Amino acid sequence: MKRRTLLKLTAGSAAVAGFSPVSLVVAAPLKELRLDYAYYSPASLVLKRFGWLEDEFKPDGVQIRWVLSAGSNRALEYLNANSIDIGSSAGLAALLAKANGNPIKTPYIFSRPEWTALVVRKDSPIRTLADLKGKKIAATKGTDPYLFLLRSLQTAGLKRSDIEHVSLQHADGRAALEQGKVDAWAGLDPHMAASELESGSRLIYRNVAFNTYGFLNVREDFLATRPAEVARVIKAYEKARAWIRANPSEAAKILSEEAKVSLPVALLQVKLRTDFSNPQPGSEHVKALQVAAPILKDESLVKADVDLGRAISELVDTRFAQPLIARS
């Protein structure tokens, strides 16, 4: 897309989103764009591998700084601390952060994954959710797997207090499970797929509806003052999304190399557990958060007086990216 056309589209997006196009002119020149990459976001790995953002911003003298996010909790911590401008997380994790004061908005959906489930060792006697009562379960707080765990327990009439939660980052959770230090693990791909294929671990509970999408989050102040730059990042993500859909095996190879997992593991994640078809935030994503939100209050993860409906509407930006997304 030509720069002039992109700027026109960006000005329109900014106006629709409530930002004045004047900010495109008055903002000081950007020197560095800081964003994350994550093994749970194949599009970010493709962008990083091919250097498309570096190529896009090089004529403007803008440096691209990539920061690895080991989980949604890390991405959201970096955003809250103003260590990055754009970061990748799960949808419900983003809502939890937003409700607790993290100044972010989500103008783009990088995937619809089934990236988490509840996992046990191959020789475990645990077969059902009810069997988890009183057991040690590893999960990374502030992430989709942790919230998936809580919602899953709720379906069996259990609460967080009915299990012993062990807070570990995703890779450490896998190791703890396989070493017998915990009884179960709320897994995350590609670590979960690797545990399945390489160690024979079993998924005892799956629920695609409890996986809350891949949210590309932007700091509110950055989106307000840098809509042109955000639009260019979204266009690059669109290029990566189209490339992945056309070349899923090659995308899996990139994931395999970056995350240091086997190609079969990467293929399982990219080809069978990730849907790249709908990047436009809309009612589908809002409704998913509305359905999931009660767990945040049920488990006292947010203050009782927090208006989660308002937090959802302020988080999900359904308009900014509309003119930027390729229809297919």
C-alpha positions as CSV (number, residue, x, y, z in Angstrom):
1,M,0.0,0.0,0.0
2,K,1.3,3.5,-0.9
3,R,2.2,5.8,2.0
4,R,-0.2,8.5,0.8
5,T,-3.1,6.0,0.8
6,L,-2.1,4.6,4.2
7,L,-2.1,8.1,5.7
8,K,-5.5,8.8,4.3
9,L,-6.8,5.6,5.8
10,T,-5.1,6.3,9.1
11,A,-6.6,9.7,9.3
12,G,-10.0,8.2,8.8
13,S,-9.4,5.5,11.4
14,A,-8.2,8.0,13.9
15,A,-11.2,10.2,13.4
16,V,-13.6,7.2,13.8
17,A,-11.7,6.1,16.9
18,G,-12.0,9.5,18.5
19,F,-8.5,10.7,17.8
20,S,-7.8,13.9,15.9
21,P,-5.9,13.5,12.6
22,V,-4.0,16.6,13.7
23,S,-2.0,14.3,16.0
24,L,-0.4,12.8,12.9
25,V,1.3,16.2,12.3
26,V,2.1,17.5,15.7
27,A,3.6,14.4,17.3
28,A,7.4,14.5,17.5
29,P,9.2,12.1,15.1
30,L,9.3,8.6,16.5
31,K,12.8,7.2,17.1
32,E,12.0,3.7,18.3
33,L,9.0,1.4,18.0
34,R,8.9,-1.1,20.8
35,L,6.8,-4.3,20.4
36,D,6.8,-7.8,21.6
37,Y,7.1,-11.2,19.9
38,A,5.7,-14.4,21.4
39,Y,5.7,-18.1,20.7
40,Y,1.9,-18.0,21.1
41,S,1.7,-15.4,18.3
42,P,3.0,-16.9,15.1
43,A,2.4,-13.6,13.2
44,S,4.8,-11.8,15.4
45,L,7.5,-14.4,14.7
46,V,6.9,-14.1,10.9
47,L,7.2,-10.3,11.2
48,K,10.4,-10.6,13.2
49,R,11.9,-13.2,10.9
50,F,11.3,-11.3,7.6
51,G,12.1,-7.8,8.9
52,W,9.0,-6.3,7.4
53,L,8.6,-3.7,10.1
54,E,12.2,-2.8,9.8
55,D,11.7,-2.3,6.1
56,E,8.6,-0.3,6.6
57,F,10.0,2.2,9.1
58,K,13.6,2.4,7.9
59,P,13.0,5.3,5.5
60,D,11.8,7.3,8.6
61,G,14.8,6.5,10.7
62,V,12.7,4.5,13.2
63,Q,14.4,1.6,15.0
64,I,12.4,-1.5,15.8
65,R,13.0,-3.1,19.2
66,W,11.6,-6.6,19.7
67,V,11.0,-7.8,23.3
68,L,10.1,-11.5,24.0
69,S,6.9,-12.0,26.0
70,A,7.0,-15.4,27.8
71,G,3.2,-15.1,28.5
72,S,0.3,-12.6,28.5
73,N,1.3,-11.6,32.0
74,R,4.7,-10.4,30.8
75,A,3.3,-8.6,27.7
76,L,0.8,-6.8,29.9
77,E,3.4,-5.9,32.5
78,Y,5.6,-4.4,29.8
79,L,2.7,-2.4,28.5
80,N,1.8,-1.1,31.9
81,A,5.4,-0.2,32.7
82,N,5.7,1.6,29.3
83,S,8.5,-0.7,28.3
84,I,6.8,-1.6,25.0
85,D,4.2,0.2,22.9
86,I,2.4,-2.8,21.4
87,G,2.1,-6.2,23.0
88,S,0.4,-9.6,22.5
89,S,-1.9,-11.2,25.0
90,A,-5.0,-13.3,25.5
91,G,-8.3,-11.5,25.5
92,L,-9.4,-12.2,29.0
93,A,-5.9,-11.5,30.4
94,A,-6.1,-8.1,28.6
95,L,-9.5,-7.4,30.2
96,L,-8.2,-8.4,33.7
97,A,-5.3,-6.0,33.2
98,K,-7.6,-3.2,31.8
99,A,-10.0,-3.6,34.8
100,N,-7.0,-3.2,37.1
101,G,-5.8,0.0,35.5
102,N,-3.5,-1.0,32.7
103,P,-4.0,1.8,30.0
104,I,-4.5,-0.4,26.9
105,K,-6.7,-0.7,23.9
106,T,-7.1,-3.6,21.4
107,P,-7.5,-2.6,17.8
108,Y,-6.5,-5.9,16.2
109,I,-7.0,-9.7,16.8
110,F,-3.9,-11.7,15.8
111,S,-5.5,-15.1,16.1
112,R,-8.4,-17.3,17.3
113,P,-6.4,-20.1,19.1
114,E,-7.1,-23.2,21.1
115,W,-3.8,-22.6,22.9
116,T,-4.7,-23.9,26.4
117,A,-6.2,-26.9,28.1
118,L,-5.7,-28.8,31.3
119,V,-2.9,-31.3,31.1
120,V,-1.8,-34.3,33.2
121,R,1.0,-36.9,32.8
122,K,0.4,-39.9,30.7
123,D,0.3,-42.2,33.8
124,S,-1.8,-39.9,35.9
125,P,-4.9,-41.4,37.5
126,I,-6.7,-38.0,37.0
127,R,-9.4,-38.3,34.4
128,T,-12.0,-35.6,35.1
129,L,-12.2,-32.1,36.4
130,A,-13.7,-33.4,39.7
131,D,-10.5,-35.4,40.2
132,L,-8.5,-32.1,40.5
133,K,-9.9,-31.3,43.9
134,G,-7.1,-30.9,46.4
135,K,-4.4,-31.4,43.7
136,K,-1.4,-29.2,42.8
137,I,-2.0,-27.4,39.5
138,A,0.6,-25.2,37.8
139,A,-0.6,-22.1,35.9
140,T,0.8,-18.7,35.1
141,K,-1.2,-16.0,36.9
142,G,-2.6,-13.2,34.7
143,T,-2.8,-15.4,31.5
144,D,-5.4,-17.3,29.6
145,P,-4.4,-20.7,30.9
146,Y,-4.8,-19.5,34.5
147,L,-8.2,-18.0,33.8
148,F,-9.1,-21.2,31.7
149,L,-8.3,-23.2,34.8
150,L,-10.6,-21.2,37.0
151,R,-13.5,-21.3,34.5
152,S,-13.0,-25.0,34.0
153,L,-13.0,-25.7,37.8
154,Q,-16.2,-23.7,38.0
155,T,-18.0,-26.0,35.5
156,A,-17.3,-28.8,38.0
157,G,-18.5,-26.8,41.0
158,L,-14.9,-26.1,42.2
159,K,-13.2,-22.9,43.1
160,R,-9.6,-21.8,43.3
161,S,-9.5,-22.6,47.0
162,D,-10.3,-26.2,46.2
163,I,-7.0,-26.8,44.5
164,E,-3.4,-25.8,45.3
165,H,-2.3,-23.4,42.7
166,V,1.4,-23.3,41.8
167,S,2.4,-20.1,40.0
168,L,4.9,-20.9,37.3
169,Q,5.7,-19.5,33.9
170,H,4.5,-21.7,31.1
171,A,7.7,-23.5,30.3
172,D,8.4,-24.1,34.0
173,G,4.8,-25.4,34.4
174,R,5.5,-28.1,31.7
175,A,8.7,-29.1,33.4
176,A,7.0,-29.3,36.8
177,L,4.3,-31.5,35.4
178,E,6.6,-33.9,33.6
179,Q,8.9,-34.1,36.7
180,G,6.0,-35.0,39.0
181,K,6.2,-31.8,41.0
182,V,2.6,-30.9,40.2
183,D,-0.4,-33.0,39.4
184,A,-1.8,-31.0,36.5
185,W,-0.9,-28.0,34.4
186,A,-2.9,-25.3,32.6
187,G,-0.8,-25.5,29.5
188,L,0.0,-23.2,26.6
189,D,1.2,-24.0,23.1
190,P,3.8,-24.6,21.9
191,H,4.8,-26.0,25.3
192,M,1.6,-28.0,25.7
193,A,1.8,-29.5,22.2
194,A,5.4,-30.5,22.9
195,S,4.4,-32.2,26.2
196,E,1.7,-34.1,24.3
197,L,3.9,-35.3,21.4
198,E,7.2,-35.7,23.2
199,S,6.2,-36.9,26.7
200,G,2.7,-38.4,26.1
201,S,0.9,-35.9,28.4
202,R,-2.9,-36.0,28.2
203,L,-5.4,-33.2,27.8
204,I,-8.1,-34.0,30.3
205,Y,-10.2,-30.9,29.6
206,R,-10.5,-28.9,26.4
207,N,-12.9,-26.1,25.6
208,V,-12.3,-23.8,22.6
209,A,-14.9,-21.3,23.9
210,F,-12.7,-20.8,27.1
211,N,-9.8,-19.7,24.9
212,T,-10.3,-15.9,24.5
213,Y,-8.5,-14.9,21.3
214,G,-5.1,-13.3,20.6
215,F,-5.4,-9.6,21.4
216,L,-2.8,-7.1,19.9
217,N,-2.8,-4.4,22.6
218,V,-1.6,-0.8,22.3
219,R,-0.9,1.6,25.0
220,E,-3.7,4.2,25.0
221,D,-1.3,7.2,24.8
222,F,0.6,5.6,21.9
223,L,-2.6,4.9,20.0
224,A,-3.8,8.5,20.6
225,T,-0.7,10.2,19.5
226,R,0.7,7.7,17.0
227,P,-2.3,6.4,15.0
228,A,-0.3,6.4,11.7
229,E,2.4,4.2,13.2
230,V,-0.1,1.8,14.7
231,A,-1.9,1.6,11.4
232,R,1.4,0.7,9.7
233,V,2.0,-2.1,12.3
234,I,-1.5,-3.5,11.7
235,K,-0.8,-3.5,7.9
236,A,2.3,-5.4,8.6
237,Y,0.4,-7.9,10.8
238,E,-2.1,-8.2,7.9
239,K,0.8,-9.1,5.6
240,A,2.0,-11.7,8.1
241,R,-1.5,-13.1,8.5
242,A,-1.9,-13.5,4.8
243,W,1.5,-15.1,4.4
244,I,0.7,-17.6,7.2
245,R,-2.6,-18.6,5.7
246,A,-0.9,-19.2,2.3
247,N,2.2,-20.9,3.8
248,P,1.2,-22.7,7.1
249,S,4.0,-25.3,6.9
250,E,6.6,-22.6,6.4
251,A,5.1,-20.6,9.3
252,A,5.3,-23.7,11.4
253,K,9.0,-24.0,10.5
254,I,9.6,-20.5,11.7
255,L,7.8,-21.2,15.0
256,S,9.8,-24.4,15.4
257,E,13.1,-22.6,15.0
258,E,12.2,-19.6,17.1
259,A,10.6,-21.6,20.0
260,K,13.1,-24.5,19.7
261,V,10.3,-27.1,19.4
262,S,10.0,-29.9,16.9
263,L,8.3,-29.3,13.6
264,P,5.4,-31.7,14.4
265,V,4.8,-29.6,17.6
266,A,4.8,-26.4,15.6
267,L,2.6,-27.9,12.9
268,L,0.0,-28.9,15.5
269,Q,-0.1,-25.4,16.9
270,V,-0.2,-23.5,13.6
271,K,-2.3,-25.8,11.4
272,L,-4.7,-27.5,13.8
273,R,-5.1,-25.1,16.8
274,T,-4.9,-21.6,15.4
275,D,-7.5,-19.8,13.2
276,F,-6.2,-16.7,11.4
277,S,-9.4,-15.9,9.6
278,N,-10.9,-12.9,11.5
279,P,-8.6,-10.1,12.7
280,Q,-11.3,-7.5,13.0
281,P,-12.4,-6.8,16.7
282,G,-16.1,-7.0,16.8
283,S,-19.2,-8.3,18.6
284,E,-17.8,-11.9,18.6
285,H,-14.9,-10.8,20.8
286,V,-17.0,-8.4,23.0
287,K,-19.4,-11.2,23.7
288,A,-16.7,-13.7,24.5
289,L,-15.3,-11.3,27.1
290,Q,-18.8,-10.6,28.5
291,V,-19.4,-14.3,29.0
292,A,-16.0,-14.8,30.6
293,A,-15.9,-11.7,32.7
294,P,-17.8,-12.9,35.8
295,I,-15.0,-15.2,36.8
296,L,-12.8,-12.2,37.5
297,K,-15.2,-11.1,40.2
298,D,-16.1,-14.6,41.4
299,E,-12.4,-15.2,42.2
300,S,-11.8,-11.6,43.5
301,L,-9.3,-10.8,40.7
302,V,-10.7,-7.3,40.4
303,K,-12.3,-5.0,42.8
304,A,-16.0,-5.6,43.5
305,D,-17.0,-2.1,42.3
306,V,-15.2,-2.4,38.9
307,D,-17.6,-2.0,35.9
308,L,-16.4,-4.8,33.7
309,G,-18.9,-3.9,31.0
310,R,-17.3,-0.5,30.7
311,A,-13.9,-2.0,30.8
312,I,-14.7,-4.3,27.9
313,S,-16.1,-1.4,25.8
314,E,-13.1,0.7,26.5
315,L,-10.7,-2.1,25.7
316,V,-12.0,-3.5,22.4
317,D,-11.6,-1.0,19.6
318,T,-14.0,-2.2,16.9
319,R,-13.4,0.7,14.5
320,F,-9.7,1.7,14.2
321,A,-8.5,-1.2,12.0
322,Q,-11.6,-1.5,9.7
323,P,-10.0,0.3,6.7
324,L,-6.7,-1.5,7.2
325,I,-7.8,-5.2,7.2
326,A,-7.7,-7.2,4.0
327,R,-11.0,-9.0,3.2
328,S,-10.8,-12.6,2.2
